[in-house]
Amino acid sequence: MIGHGGAAGGDKPTLAVVGATGAVGTVMLSILSERADIWGEIRLIASPRSAGRKLTVRGEQVEVVALSEEAFEGVDVAMFDVPDEISARWAPIAASKGAVAVDNSGAFRMDPDVPLVVPEVNAHAARVRPRGIIANPNCTTLSMIVAMGALHAEFGLSELIVSSYQAVSGAGKEGIDALREQLALVAGTELGTHPGDVRRAVGDTGPFPAPMALNVVPFAGSLKEDGWSSEELKVRNESRKILGLPELRVTATCVRVPVITTHSLAVHARFENEVTVEAAHEILAGAPGVVLCDNPAEGEFPTPADAVGTDPTWVGRVRRSLDDPRALELFVCGDNLRKGAALNTAQIAEVVAAELAGGAAAR
Ligand SMILES: NC(=O)c1ccc[n+]([C@@H]2O[C@H](COP(=O)([O-])OP(=O)(O)OC[C@H]3O[C@@H](n4cnc5c(N)ncnc54)[C@H](OP(=O)(O)O)[C@@H]3O)[C@@H](O)[C@H]2O)c1
């Protein structure tokens, strides 16, 4: 069943990385180089602009090919790290050529015929994929959902109230460049003491609606109905789908902060049963993909500056709500380009590869 192309890899499956030249694609190539080498050929695909460029993966130079139907010949699993509209058009084409498409864009996440998968939480969902496509959740949801899934399995989740502190790389390379430029403009000044002084110094705010340097911005994504932002609705809809809780009460306020990479979230999680900090600590300490870092007396709690570049979801500041014995307060950090994007996609692809190797493919 596997390795229907993959001349370079014997009977190991052939993997295509579509969008290999982008921000997520670049992290993907380094993750593929670090993880267990289960792939035969790894084919790198991008726009015609990048065709012929050579990129390094698994220590070897691989030439990028332009996106085309032929590029999917013999591919077993195709990851898509491209804009929504490119995924919307090309993931079904990859699937029609026999590949399982794992899509990192927002194009298919809420499609009822496309599973939305976080391997630590709902790996089983990856097996049922009527369209031959599996979706990867958005980075804000992914930054907390592994920890929430572990607590839900024990206590039964009934409500999430979330405030995010989102890094600028969630807005791609353009977001990173904007913050770095703004920080250079304000460094060493006395700015930040009068209304509008930072805004005037910064000028063009790039992809953000307000200055990011010396500031926090209570808006991320695009404006949707009734004042909600697209990021806030994604947290609600995607948490419900991943956890299999269509009625879960979820309220999110998404805020952008002057951090390059790694999203943080302050979470109020309410459960069906009473909770204790001790039990929560035990669950989180034993949960795959989670690191408990919770000793404030010693100054130990997660921060983006410490969590960036790492794989796990970091959890700290675990407290039982003072007015509600069924609720916990937590602070969570996760690298939005690793677990929040490329790592989760790589993990889904590995789940599919294992399934194909077992000959039990759902399509
Ligand atoms: N940044 C994050 O934190 C994050 C997190 C989760 C999910 N995502 C999602 O992941 C996807 C990629 O995001 P990114 O930040 O990596 O974007 P990016 O840096 O802009 O990279 C886009 C990639 O898509 C390719 N591409 C663009 N137009 C194409 C076309 N017409 N045909 C073929 N390839 C094309 C680009 O190739 P060229 O270099 O050849 O133009 C590049 O490889 C998006 O859907 C995004 O929403 C991003």
The ligand as a Gaussian input file, in Angstrom:
#p B3LYP/6-31G(d) Opt

LIG

0 1
 N        2.722000      31.465000      10.532000
 C        2.054000      30.718000      11.392000
 O        2.181000      30.816000      12.657000
 C        1.078000      29.686000      10.893000
 C        0.569000      28.798000      11.840000
 C       -0.349000      27.832000      11.436000
 C       -0.746000      27.768000      10.117000
 N       -0.263000      28.642000       9.189000
 C       -0.734000      28.501000       7.809000
 O        0.280000      27.852000       7.042000
 C        0.213000      28.307000       5.687000
 C        1.586000      28.848000       5.291000
 O        1.892000      29.969000       6.119000
 P        3.326000      30.691000       6.102000
 O        3.295000      31.643000       7.258000
 O        4.405000      29.679000       5.972000
 O        3.218000      31.511000       4.698000
 P        4.407000      32.062000       3.770000
 O        5.645000      32.279000       4.563000
 O        3.803000      33.198000       3.027000
 O        4.704000      30.857000       2.712000
 C        3.774000      30.533000       1.702000
 C        4.252000      29.329000       0.910000
 O        3.260000      29.053000      -0.085000
 C        3.885000      29.010000      -1.364000
 N        2.983000      29.520000      -2.383000
 C        2.400000      30.743000      -2.431000
 N        1.665000      30.852000      -3.568000
 C        1.828000      29.680000      -4.231000
 C        1.343000      29.189000      -5.478000
 N        0.556000      29.924000      -6.280000
 N        1.689000      27.926000      -5.865000
 C        2.502000      27.184000      -5.075000
 N        2.999000      27.593000      -3.893000
 C        2.651000      28.834000      -3.477000
 C        5.090000      29.898000      -1.244000
 O        6.010000      29.549000      -2.278000
 P        7.013000      30.678000      -2.907000
 O        8.095000      30.885000      -1.885000
 O        7.489000      30.010000      -4.144000
 O        6.179000      31.901000      -3.137000
 C        5.577000      29.543000       0.160000
 O        6.300000      28.333000       0.108000
 C       -0.902000      29.352000       5.643000
 O       -2.103000      28.751000       5.236000
 C       -1.005000      29.805000       7.086000
 O       -2.278000      30.301000       7.400000
 C        0.670000      29.589000       9.552000

